[in-house]
Amino acid sequence: MIDLRAVQAELTHARAARVALEAAECEIEALVQDMQSPAWPRVALVDALLDETYDPHLFQRRN
């Protein structure tokens, strides 16, 4: 016999996963649009400077 409570719980988890996936998709689309902006290198540098794991070698210009 099928446990309807288990089915309902699975559906609830599936809906929550779908909502989380849709939110992540929106965030990724926004990030891609930001990265296409001409100001993106400056934004990335400021973000990196605010990050405690910042590695200055990431933004060195090649000669």
CHARMM-style PDB file with segment names, atoms N, HN, CA, C and O in Angstrom:
ATOM      1  N   MET     1       0.843  -1.184   0.000  1.00  0.00      PROA
ATOM      2  CA  MET     1       0.000   0.000   0.000  1.00  0.00      PROA
ATOM      3  C   MET     1       0.894   1.255   0.000  1.00  0.00      PROA
ATOM      4  O   MET     1       1.964   1.271   0.608  1.00  0.00      PROA
ATOM      5  N   ILE     2       0.445   2.261  -0.670  1.00  0.00      PROA
ATOM      6  HN  ILE     2      -0.425   2.248  -1.164  1.00  0.00      PROA
ATOM      7  CA  ILE     2       1.193   3.515  -0.767  1.00  0.00      PROA
ATOM      8  C   ILE     2       0.901   4.375   0.453  1.00  0.00      PROA
ATOM      9  O   ILE     2      -0.253   4.583   0.829  1.00  0.00      PROA
ATOM     10  N   ASP     3       1.969   4.868   1.060  1.00  0.00      PROA
ATOM     11  HN  ASP     3       2.907   4.699   0.755  1.00  0.00      PROA
ATOM     12  CA  ASP     3       1.832   5.761   2.214  1.00  0.00      PROA
ATOM     13  C   ASP     3       1.658   7.185   1.685  1.00  0.00      PROA
ATOM     14  O   ASP     3       2.606   7.794   1.188  1.00  0.00      PROA
ATOM     15  N   LEU     4       0.448   7.699   1.798  1.00  0.00      PROA
ATOM     16  HN  LEU     4      -0.321   7.204   2.202  1.00  0.00      PROA
ATOM     17  CA  LEU     4       0.159   9.031   1.252  1.00  0.00      PROA
ATOM     18  C   LEU     4       0.943  10.125   1.961  1.00  0.00      PROA
ATOM     19  O   LEU     4       1.271  11.141   1.348  1.00  0.00      PROA
ATOM     20  N   ARG     5       1.246   9.938   3.232  1.00  0.00      PROA
ATOM     21  HN  ARG     5       0.980   9.112   3.730  1.00  0.00      PROA
ATOM     22  CA  ARG     5       2.050  10.940   3.950  1.00  0.00      PROA
ATOM     23  C   ARG     5       3.472  10.996   3.395  1.00  0.00      PROA
ATOM     24  O   ARG     5       4.058  12.071   3.268  1.00  0.00      PROA
ATOM     25  N   ALA     6       4.012   9.837   3.071  1.00  0.00      PROA
ATOM     26  HN  ALA     6       3.536   8.964   3.173  1.00  0.00      PROA
ATOM     27  CA  ALA     6       5.359   9.799   2.487  1.00  0.00      PROA
ATOM     28  C   ALA     6       5.363  10.454   1.109  1.00  0.00      PROA
ATOM     29  O   ALA     6       6.294  11.182   0.762  1.00  0.00      PROA
ATOM     30  N   VAL     7       4.323  10.191   0.332  1.00  0.00      PROA
ATOM     31  HN  VAL     7       3.567   9.600   0.614  1.00  0.00      PROA
ATOM     32  CA  VAL     7       4.209  10.813  -0.990  1.00  0.00      PROA
ATOM     33  C   VAL     7       4.098  12.326  -0.849  1.00  0.00      PROA
ATOM     34  O   VAL     7       4.744  13.068  -1.588  1.00  0.00      PROA
ATOM     35  N   GLN     8       3.288  12.784   0.090  1.00  0.00      PROA
ATOM     36  HN  GLN     8       2.762  12.181   0.691  1.00  0.00      PROA
ATOM     37  CA  GLN     8       3.129  14.220   0.315  1.00  0.00      PROA
ATOM     38  C   GLN     8       4.445  14.849   0.753  1.00  0.00      PROA
ATOM     39  O   GLN     8       4.782  15.948   0.313  1.00  0.00      PROA
ATOM     40  N   ALA     9       5.188  14.165   1.612  1.00  0.00      PROA
ATOM     41  HN  ALA     9       4.913  13.272   1.970  1.00  0.00      PROA
ATOM     42  CA  ALA     9       6.488  14.679   2.056  1.00  0.00      PROA
ATOM     43  C   ALA     9       7.459  14.779   0.882  1.00  0.00      PROA
ATOM     44  O   ALA     9       8.184  15.766   0.759  1.00  0.00      PROA
ATOM     45  N   GLU    10       7.476  13.772   0.028  1.00  0.00      PROA
ATOM     46  HN  GLU    10       6.887  12.970   0.128  1.00  0.00      PROA
ATOM     47  CA  GLU    10       8.346  13.805  -1.150  1.00  0.00      PROA
ATOM     48  C   GLU    10       7.972  14.955  -2.076  1.00  0.00      PROA
ATOM     49  O   GLU    10       8.850  15.644  -2.596  1.00  0.00      PROA
ATOM     50  N   LEU    11       6.682  15.168  -2.283  1.00  0.00      PROA
ATOM     51  HN  LEU    11       5.969  14.609  -1.861  1.00  0.00      PROA
ATOM     52  CA  LEU    11       6.234  16.280  -3.128  1.00  0.00      PROA
ATOM     53  C   LEU    11       6.624  17.625  -2.531  1.00  0.00      PROA
ATOM     54  O   LEU    11       7.028  18.538  -3.251  1.00  0.00      PROA
ATOM     55  N   THR    12       6.502  17.743  -1.226  1.00  0.00      PROA
ATOM     56  HN  THR    12       6.174  17.001  -0.641  1.00  0.00      PROA
ATOM     57  CA  THR    12       6.883  18.985  -0.552  1.00  0.00      PROA
ATOM     58  C   THR    12       8.371  19.259  -0.740  1.00  0.00      PROA
ATOM     59  O   THR    12       8.767  20.388  -1.030  1.00  0.00      PROA
ATOM     60  N   HSD    13       9.192  18.227  -0.575  1.00  0.00      PROA
ATOM     61  HN  HSD    13       8.870  17.310  -0.339  1.00  0.00      PROA
ATOM     62  CA  HSD    13      10.638  18.393  -0.762  1.00  0.00      PROA
ATOM     63  C   HSD    13      10.973  18.709  -2.219  1.00  0.00      PROA
ATOM     64  O   HSD    13      11.863  19.515  -2.493  1.00  0.00      PROA
ATOM     65  N   ALA    14      10.272  18.083  -3.140  1.00  0.00      PROA
ATOM     66  HN  ALA    14       9.550  17.428  -2.918  1.00  0.00      PROA
ATOM     67  CA  ALA    14      10.513  18.345  -4.558  1.00  0.00      PROA
ATOM     68  C   ALA    14      10.153  19.785  -4.916  1.00  0.00      PROA
ATOM     69  O   ALA    14      10.865  20.435  -5.680  1.00  0.00      PROA
ATOM     70  N   ARG    15       9.054  20.277  -4.366  1.00  0.00      PROA
ATOM     71  HN  ARG    15       8.475  19.749  -3.745  1.00  0.00      PROA
ATOM     72  CA  ARG    15       8.666  21.677  -4.620  1.00  0.00      PROA
ATOM     73  C   ARG    15       9.701  22.635  -4.046  1.00  0.00      PROA
ATOM     74  O   ARG    15      10.072  23.614  -4.694  1.00  0.00      PROA
ATOM     75  N   ALA    16      10.165  22.358  -2.841  1.00  0.00      PROA
ATOM     76  HN  ALA    16       9.863  21.563  -2.315  1.00  0.00      PROA
ATOM     77  CA  ALA    16      11.180  23.217  -2.221  1.00  0.00      PROA
ATOM     78  C   ALA    16      12.471  23.202  -3.040  1.00  0.00      PROA
ATOM     79  O   ALA    16      13.114  24.238  -3.206  1.00  0.00      PROA
ATOM     80  N   ALA    17      12.843  22.044  -3.545  1.00  0.00      PROA
ATOM     81  HN  ALA    17      12.321  21.202  -3.410  1.00  0.00      PROA
ATOM     82  CA  ALA    17      14.045  21.946  -4.377  1.00  0.00      PROA
ATOM     83  C   ALA    17      13.865  22.729  -5.670  1.00  0.00      PROA
ATOM     84  O   ALA    17      14.798  23.391  -6.126  1.00  0.00      PROA
ATOM     85  N   ARG    18      12.673  22.663  -6.270  1.00  0.00      PROA
ATOM     86  HN  ARG    18      11.915  22.125  -5.899  1.00  0.00      PROA
ATOM     87  CA  ARG    18      12.409  23.409  -7.500  1.00  0.00      PROA
ATOM     88  C   ARG    18      12.496  24.911  -7.261  1.00  0.00      PROA
ATOM     89  O   ARG    18      13.072  25.636  -8.071  1.00  0.00      PROA
ATOM     90  N   VAL    19      11.929  25.380  -6.156  1.00  0.00      PROA
ATOM     91  HN  VAL    19      11.461  24.790  -5.498  1.00  0.00      PROA
ATOM     92  CA  VAL    19      11.978  26.806  -5.827  1.00  0.00      PROA
ATOM     93  C   VAL    19      13.424  27.245  -5.615  1.00  0.00      PROA
ATOM     94  O   VAL    19      13.821  28.313  -6.083  1.00  0.00      PROA
ATOM     95  N   ALA    20      14.210  26.436  -4.917  1.00  0.00      PROA
ATOM     96  HN  ALA    20      13.887  25.569  -4.537  1.00  0.00      PROA
ATOM     97  CA  ALA    20      15.621  26.768  -4.692  1.00  0.00      PROA
ATOM     98  C   ALA    20      16.387  26.798  -6.008  1.00  0.00      PROA
ATOM     99  O   ALA    20      17.236  27.666  -6.213  1.00  0.00      PROA
ATOM    100  N   LEU    21      16.095  25.867  -6.889  1.00  0.00      PROA
ATOM    101  HN  LEU    21      15.405  25.162  -6.723  1.00  0.00      PROA
ATOM    102  CA  LEU    21      16.749  25.833  -8.191  1.00  0.00      PROA
ATOM    103  C   LEU    21      16.394  27.058  -9.019  1.00  0.00      PROA
ATOM    104  O   LEU    21      17.265  27.641  -9.664  1.00  0.00      PROA
ATOM    105  N   GLU    22      15.131  27.454  -9.009  1.00  0.00      PROA
ATOM    106  HN  GLU    22      14.423  26.980  -8.485  1.00  0.00      PROA
ATOM    107  CA  GLU    22      14.709  28.640  -9.755  1.00  0.00      PROA
ATOM    108  C   GLU    22      15.377  29.896  -9.202  1.00  0.00      PROA
ATOM    109  O   GLU    22      15.761  30.778  -9.971  1.00  0.00      PROA
ATOM    110  N   ALA    23      15.520  29.989  -7.887  1.00  0.00      PROA
ATOM    111  HN  ALA    23      15.208  29.273  -7.262  1.00  0.00      PROA
ATOM    112  CA  ALA    23      16.193  31.139  -7.286  1.00  0.00      PROA
ATOM    113  C   ALA    23      17.664  31.165  -7.687  1.00  0.00      PROA
ATOM    114  O   ALA    23      18.205  32.226  -7.996  1.00  0.00      PROA
ATOM    115  N   ALA    24      18.307  30.008  -7.684  1.00  0.00      PROA
ATOM    116  HN  ALA    24      17.867  29.145  -7.433  1.00  0.00      PROA
ATOM    117  CA  ALA    24      19.711  29.939  -8.092  1.00  0.00      PROA
ATOM    118  C   ALA    24      19.865  30.312  -9.561  1.00  0.00      PROA
ATOM    119  O   ALA    24      20.829  30.978  -9.938  1.00  0.00      PROA
ATOM    120  N   GLU    25      18.924  29.889 -10.381  1.00  0.00      PROA
ATOM    121  HN  GLU    25      18.140  29.348 -10.075  1.00  0.00      PROA
ATOM    122  CA  GLU    25      18.958  30.228 -11.801  1.00  0.00      PROA
ATOM    123  C   GLU    25      18.880  31.743 -11.998  1.00  0.00      PROA
ATOM    124  O   GLU    25      19.596  32.299 -12.831  1.00  0.00      PROA
ATOM    125  N   CYS    26      18.021  32.402 -11.244  1.00  0.00      PROA
ATOM    126  HN  CYS    26      17.439  31.950 -10.568  1.00  0.00      PROA
ATOM    127  CA  CYS    26      17.903  33.861 -11.327  1.00  0.00      PROA
ATOM    128  C   CYS    26      19.200  34.535 -10.894  1.00  0.00      PROA
ATOM    129  O   CYS    26      19.639  35.505 -11.512  1.00  0.00      PROA
ATOM    130  N   GLU    27      19.808  34.020  -9.836  1.00  0.00      PROA
ATOM    131  HN  GLU    27      19.452  33.232  -9.334  1.00  0.00      PROA
ATOM    132  CA  GLU    27      21.078  34.583  -9.359  1.00  0.00      PROA
ATOM    133  C   GLU    27      22.172  34.418 -10.414  1.00  0.00      PROA
ATOM    134  O   GLU    27      22.962  35.335 -10.637  1.00  0.00      PROA
ATOM    135  N   ILE    28      22.218  33.263 -11.055  1.00  0.00      PROA
ATOM    136  HN  ILE    28      21.576  32.519 -10.873  1.00  0.00      PROA
ATOM    137  CA  ILE    28      23.232  33.024 -12.082  1.00  0.00      PROA
ATOM    138  C   ILE    28      23.005  33.941 -13.273  1.00  0.00      PROA
ATOM    139  O   ILE    28      23.962  34.494 -13.815  1.00  0.00      PROA
ATOM    140  N   GLU    29      21.765  34.112 -13.687  1.00  0.00      PROA
ATOM    141  HN  GLU    29      20.987  33.663 -13.247  1.00  0.00      PROA
ATOM    142  CA  GLU    29      21.464  35.015 -14.806  1.00  0.00      PROA
ATOM    143  C   GLU    29      21.880  36.445 -14.480  1.00  0.00      PROA
ATOM    144  O   GLU    29      22.432  37.141 -15.332  1.00  0.00      PROA
ATOM    145  N   ALA    30      21.618  36.886 -13.249  1.00  0.00      PROA
ATOM    146  HN  ALA    30      21.170  36.320 -12.556  1.00  0.00      PROA
ATOM    147  CA  ALA    30      22.017  38.234 -12.843  1.00  0.00      PROA
ATOM    148  C   ALA    30      23.533  38.368 -12.834  1.00  0.00      PROA
ATOM    149  O   ALA    30      24.066  39.397 -13.249  1.00  0.00      PROA
ATOM    150  N   LEU    31      24.227  37.343 -12.368  1.00  0.00      PROA
ATOM    151  HN  LEU    31      23.793  36.507 -12.031  1.00  0.00      PROA
ATOM    152  CA  LEU    31      25.687  37.378 -12.345  1.00  0.00      PROA
ATOM    153  C   LEU    31      26.256  37.433 -13.754  1.00  0.00      PROA
ATOM    154  O   LEU    31      27.210  38.168 -14.007  1.00  0.00      PROA
ATOM    155  N   VAL    32      25.682  36.666 -14.672  1.00  0.00      PROA
ATOM    156  HN  VAL    32      24.906  36.069 -14.466  1.00  0.00      PROA
ATOM    157  CA  VAL    32      26.146  36.688 -16.059  1.00  0.00      PROA
ATOM    158  C   VAL    32      25.939  38.076 -16.654  1.00  0.00      PROA
ATOM    159  O   VAL    32      26.819  38.582 -17.352  1.00  0.00      PROA
ATOM    160  N   GLN    33      24.804  38.694 -16.395  1.00  0.00      PROA
ATOM    161  HN  GLN    33      24.090  38.283 -15.829  1.00  0.00      PROA
ATOM    162  CA  GLN    33      24.564  40.051 -16.896  1.00  0.00      PROA
ATOM    163  C   GLN    33      25.565  41.033 -16.298  1.00  0.00      PROA
ATOM    164  O   GLN    33      26.073  41.906 -17.001  1.00  0.00      PROA
ATOM    165  N   ASP    34      25.851  40.896 -15.004  1.00  0.00      PROA
ATOM    166  HN  ASP    34      25.438  40.187 -14.432  1.00  0.00      PROA
ATOM    167  CA  ASP    34      26.852  41.761 -14.377  1.00  0.00      PROA
ATOM    168  C   ASP    34      28.216  41.568 -15.025  1.00  0.00      PROA
ATOM    169  O   ASP    34      28.930  42.539 -15.279  1.00  0.00      PROA
ATOM    170  N   MET    35      28.577  40.327 -15.292  1.00  0.00      PROA
ATOM    171  HN  MET    35      27.998  39.538 -15.086  1.00  0.00      PROA
ATOM    172  CA  MET    35      29.892  40.037 -15.862  1.00  0.00      PROA
ATOM    173  C   MET    35      30.022  40.565 -17.284  1.00  0.00      PROA
ATOM    174  O   MET    35      31.138  40.790 -17.754  1.00  0.00      PROA
ATOM    175  N   GLN    36      28.910  40.765 -17.975  1.00  0.00      PROA
ATOM    176  HN  GLN    36      28.004  40.582 -17.593  1.00  0.00      PROA
ATOM    177  CA  GLN    36      28.946  41.306 -19.327  1.00  0.00      PROA
ATOM    178  C   GLN    36      29.095  42.824 -19.320  1.00  0.00      PROA
ATOM    179  O   GLN    36      29.307  43.431 -20.369  1.00  0.00      PROA
ATOM    180  N   SER    37      28.987  43.429 -18.162  1.00  0.00      PROA
ATOM    181  HN  SER    37      28.814  42.936 -17.309  1.00  0.00      PROA
ATOM    182  CA  SER    37      29.117  44.881 -18.045  1.00  0.00      PROA
ATOM    183  C   SER    37      30.582  45.293 -18.186  1.00  0.00      PROA
ATOM    184  O   SER    37      31.473  44.579 -17.726  1.00  0.00      PROA
ATOM    185  N   PRO    38      30.838  46.453 -18.827  1.00  0.00      PROA
ATOM    186  CA  PRO    38      32.220  46.934 -18.940  1.00  0.00      PROA
ATOM    187  C   PRO    38      32.854  47.233 -17.577  1.00  0.00      PROA
ATOM    188  O   PRO    38      34.079  47.241 -17.452  1.00  0.00      PROA
ATOM    189  N   ALA    39      32.035  47.476 -16.570  1.00  0.00      PROA
ATOM    190  HN  ALA    39      31.040  47.470 -16.672  1.00  0.00      PROA
ATOM    191  CA  ALA    39      32.564  47.802 -15.243  1.00  0.00      PROA
ATOM    192  C   ALA    39      32.881  46.554 -14.421  1.00  0.00      PROA
ATOM    193  O   ALA    39      33.331  46.668 -13.281  1.00  0.00      PROA
ATOM    194  N   TRP    40      32.656  45.378 -14.975  1.00  0.00      PROA
ATOM    195  HN  TRP    40      32.291  45.285 -15.901  1.00  0.00      PROA
ATOM    196  CA  TRP    40      32.823  44.148 -14.195  1.00  0.00      PROA
ATOM    197  C   TRP    40      34.214  43.987 -13.578  1.00  0.00      PROA
ATOM    198  O   TRP    40      34.293  43.591 -12.415  1.00  0.00      PROA
ATOM    199  N   PRO    41      35.319  44.269 -14.284  1.00  0.00      PROA
ATOM    200  CA  PRO    41      36.632  44.098 -13.640  1.00  0.00      PROA
ATOM    201  C   PRO    41      36.780  44.937 -12.371  1.00  0.00      PROA
ATOM    202  O   PRO    41      37.390  44.487 -11.400  1.00  0.00      PROA
ATOM    203  N   ARG    42      36.231  46.143 -12.371  1.00  0.00      PROA
ATOM    204  HN  ARG    42      35.736  46.508 -13.159  1.00  0.00      PROA
ATOM    205  CA  ARG    42      36.309  46.984 -11.161  1.00  0.00      PROA
ATOM    206  C   ARG    42      35.443  46.412 -10.052  1.00  0.00      PROA
ATOM    207  O   ARG    42      35.844  46.398  -8.888  1.00  0.00      PROA
ATOM    208  N   VAL    43      34.258  45.940 -10.412  1.00  0.00      PROA
ATOM    209  HN  VAL    43      33.933  45.951 -11.357  1.00  0.00      PROA
ATOM    210  CA  VAL    43      33.369  45.338  -9.415  1.00  0.00      PROA
ATOM    211  C   VAL    43      34.030  44.106  -8.809  1.00  0.00      PROA
ATOM    212  O   VAL    43      33.985  43.910  -7.594  1.00  0.00      PROA
ATOM    213  N   ALA    44      34.637  43.285  -9.641  1.00  0.00      PROA
ATOM    214  HN  ALA    44      34.673  43.445 -10.628  1.00  0.00      PROA
ATOM    215  CA  ALA    44      35.302  42.077  -9.158  1.00  0.00      PROA
ATOM    216  C   ALA    44      36.467  42.425  -8.244  1.00  0.00      PROA
ATOM    217  O   ALA    44      36.690  41.748  -7.241  1.00  0.00      PROA
ATOM    218  N   LEU    45      37.208  43.470  -8.580  1.00  0.00      PROA
ATOM    219  HN  LEU    45      37.026  44.020  -9.396  1.00  0.00      PROA
ATOM    220  CA  LEU    45      38.340  43.870  -7.745  1.00  0.00      PROA
ATOM    221  C   LEU    45      37.862  44.363  -6.387  1.00  0.00      PROA
ATOM    222  O   LEU    45      38.413  43.971  -5.358  1.00  0.00      PROA
ATOM    223  N   VAL    46      36.846  45.217  -6.369  1.00  0.00      PROA
ATOM    224  HN  VAL    46      36.398  45.536  -7.204  1.00  0.00      PROA
ATOM    225  CA  VAL    46      36.312  45.719  -5.096  1.00  0.00      PROA
ATOM    226  C   VAL    46      35.784  44.563  -4.263  1.00  0.00      PROA
ATOM    227  O   VAL    46      36.022  44.507  -3.056  1.00  0.00      PROA
ATOM    228  N   ASP    47      35.079  43.653  -4.886  1.00  0.00      PROA
ATOM    229  HN  ASP    47      34.886  43.698  -5.866  1.00  0.00      PROA
ATOM    230  CA  ASP    47      34.561  42.489  -4.170  1.00  0.00      PROA
ATOM    231  C   ASP    47      35.705  41.662  -3.594  1.00  0.00      PROA
ATOM    232  O   ASP    47      35.626  41.189  -2.461  1.00  0.00      PROA
ATOM    233  N   ALA    48      36.759  41.493  -4.372  1.00  0.00      PROA
ATOM    234  HN  ALA    48      36.823  41.877  -5.292  1.00  0.00      PROA
ATOM    235  CA  ALA    48      37.905  40.714  -3.898  1.00  0.00      PROA
ATOM    236  C   ALA    48      38.602  41.415  -2.739  1.00  0.00      PROA
ATOM    237  O   ALA    48      39.050  40.765  -1.794  1.00  0.00      PROA
ATOM    238  N   LEU    49      38.694  42.736  -2.812  1.00  0.00      PROA
ATOM    239  HN  LEU    49      38.331  43.264  -3.579  1.00  0.00      PROA
ATOM    240  CA  LEU    49      39.350  43.476  -1.731  1.00  0.00      PROA
ATOM    241  C   LEU    49      38.566  43.371  -0.428  1.00  0.00      PROA
ATOM    242  O   LEU    49      39.149  43.422   0.655  1.00  0.00      PROA
ATOM    243  N   LEU    50      37.262  43.226  -0.530  1.00  0.00      PROA
ATOM    244  HN  LEU    50      36.789  43.184  -1.410  1.00  0.00      PROA
ATOM    245  CA  LEU    50      36.435  43.075   0.662  1.00  0.00      PROA
ATOM    246  C   LEU    50      36.444  41.646   1.197  1.00  0.00      PROA
ATOM    247  O   LEU    50      36.020  41.393   2.324  1.00  0.00      PROA
ATOM    248  N   ASP    51      36.926  40.727   0.390  1.00  0.00      PROA
ATOM    249  HN  ASP    51      37.271  40.932  -0.526  1.00  0.00      PROA
ATOM    250  CA  ASP    51      36.947  39.309   0.767  1.00  0.00      PROA
ATOM    251  C   ASP    51      38.217  39.009   1.550  1.00  0.00      PROA
ATOM    252  O   ASP    51      39.313  39.362   1.115  1.00  0.00      PROA
ATOM    253  N   GLU    52      38.078  38.368   2.685  1.00  0.00      PROA
ATOM    254  HN  GLU    52      37.188  38.081   3.038  1.00  0.00      PROA
ATOM    255  CA  GLU    52      39.247  38.072   3.518  1.00  0.00      PROA
ATOM    256  C   GLU    52      40.159  37.023   2.895  1.00  0.00      PROA
ATOM    257  O   GLU    52      41.301  36.872   3.329  1.00  0.00      PROA
ATOM    258  N   THR    53      39.685  36.300   1.896  1.00  0.00      PROA
ATOM    259  HN  THR    53      38.757  36.423   1.543  1.00  0.00      PROA
ATOM    260  CA  THR    53      40.525  35.307   1.228  1.00  0.00      PROA
ATOM    261  C   THR    53      41.136  35.868  -0.054  1.00  0.00      PROA
ATOM    262  O   THR    53      41.594  35.101  -0.902  1.00  0.00      PROA
ATOM    263  N   TYR    54      41.150  37.181  -0.207  1.00  0.00      PROA
ATOM    264  HN  TYR    54      40.778  37.803   0.482  1.00  0.00      PROA
ATOM    265  CA  TYR    54      41.649  37.849  -1.413  1.00  0.00      PROA
ATOM    266  C   TYR    54      43.094  37.460  -1.706  1.00  0.00      PROA
ATOM    267  O   TYR    54      43.945  37.479  -0.816  1.00  0.00      PROA
ATOM    268  N   ASP    55      43.359  37.113  -2.943  1.00  0.00      PROA
ATOM    269  HN  ASP    55      42.668  37.098  -3.666  1.00  0.00      PROA
ATOM    270  CA  ASP    55      44.707  36.796  -3.410  1.00  0.00      PROA
ATOM    271  C   ASP    55      45.115  37.879  -4.404  1.00  0.00      PROA
ATOM    272  O   ASP    55      44.572  37.922  -5.508  1.00  0.00      PROA
ATOM    273  N   PRO    56      46.060  38.761  -4.044  1.00  0.00      PROA
ATOM    274  CA  PRO    56      46.424  39.873  -4.934  1.00  0.00      PROA
ATOM    275  C   PRO    56      46.982  39.416  -6.281  1.00  0.00      PROA
ATOM    276  O   PRO    56      46.966  40.186  -7.241  1.00  0.00      PROA
ATOM    277  N   HSD    57      47.469  38.198  -6.369  1.00  0.00      PROA
ATOM    278  HN  HSD    57      47.482  37.573  -5.589  1.00  0.00      PROA
ATOM    279  CA  HSD    57      48.010  37.714  -7.636  1.00  0.00      PROA
ATOM    280  C   HSD    57      46.929  37.543  -8.704  1.00  0.00      PROA
ATOM    281  O   HSD    57      47.234  37.474  -9.894  1.00  0.00      PROA
ATOM    282  N   LEU    58      45.676  37.476  -8.281  1.00  0.00      PROA
ATOM    283  HN  LEU    58      45.427  37.532  -7.314  1.00  0.00      PROA
ATOM    284  CA  LEU    58      44.599  37.296  -9.245  1.00  0.00      PROA
ATOM    285  C   LEU    58      44.411  38.515 -10.140  1.00  0.00      PROA
ATOM    286  O   LEU    58      43.913  38.395 -11.259  1.00  0.00      PROA
ATOM    287  N   PHE    59      44.806  39.687  -9.651  1.00  0.00      PROA
ATOM    288  HN  PHE    59      45.211  39.785  -8.742  1.00  0.00      PROA
ATOM    289  CA  PHE    59      44.549  40.918 -10.398  1.00  0.00      PROA
ATOM    290  C   PHE    59      45.825  41.587 -10.892  1.00  0.00      PROA
ATOM    291  O   PHE    59      45.809  42.768 -11.237  1.00  0.00      PROA
ATOM    292  N   GLN    60      46.922  40.852 -10.930  1.00  0.00      PROA
ATOM    293  HN  GLN    60      46.936  39.892 -10.650  1.00  0.00      PROA
ATOM    294  CA  GLN    60      48.149  41.422 -11.473  1.00  0.00      PROA
ATOM    295  C   GLN    60      48.060  41.454 -12.994  1.00  0.00      PROA
ATOM    296  O   GLN    60      47.585  40.511 -13.626  1.00  0.00      PROA
ATOM    297  N   ARG    61      48.528  42.559 -13.563  1.00  0.00      PROA
ATOM    298  HN  ARG    61      48.914  43.325 -13.049  1.00  0.00      PROA
ATOM    299  CA  ARG    61      48.542  42.668 -15.024  1.00  0.00      PROA
ATOM    300  C   ARG    61      49.797  41.998 -15.564  1.00  0.00      PROA
ATOM    301  O   ARG    61      50.884  42.114 -14.997  1.00  0.00      PROA
ATOM    302  N   ARG    62      49.617  41.301 -16.669  1.00  0.00      PROA
ATOM    303  HN  ARG    62      48.734  41.207 -17.130  1.00  0.00      PROA
ATOM    304  CA  ARG    62      50.764  40.671 -17.316  1.00  0.00      PROA
ATOM    305  C   ARG    62      51.506  41.728 -18.117  1.00  0.00      PROA
ATOM    306  O   ARG    62      50.897  42.626 -18.699  1.00  0.00      PROA
ATOM    307  N   ASN    63      52.818  41.611 -18.139  1.00  0.00      PROA
ATOM    308  HN  ASN    63      53.312  40.881 -17.667  1.00  0.00      PROA
ATOM    309  CA  ASN    63      53.636  42.574 -18.904  1.00  0.00      PROA
ATOM    310  C   ASN    63      53.697  42.206 -20.357  1.00  0.00      PROA
ATOM    311  OT1 ASN    63      54.338  42.902 -21.144  1.00  0.00      PROA
TER     312      ASN     63
END
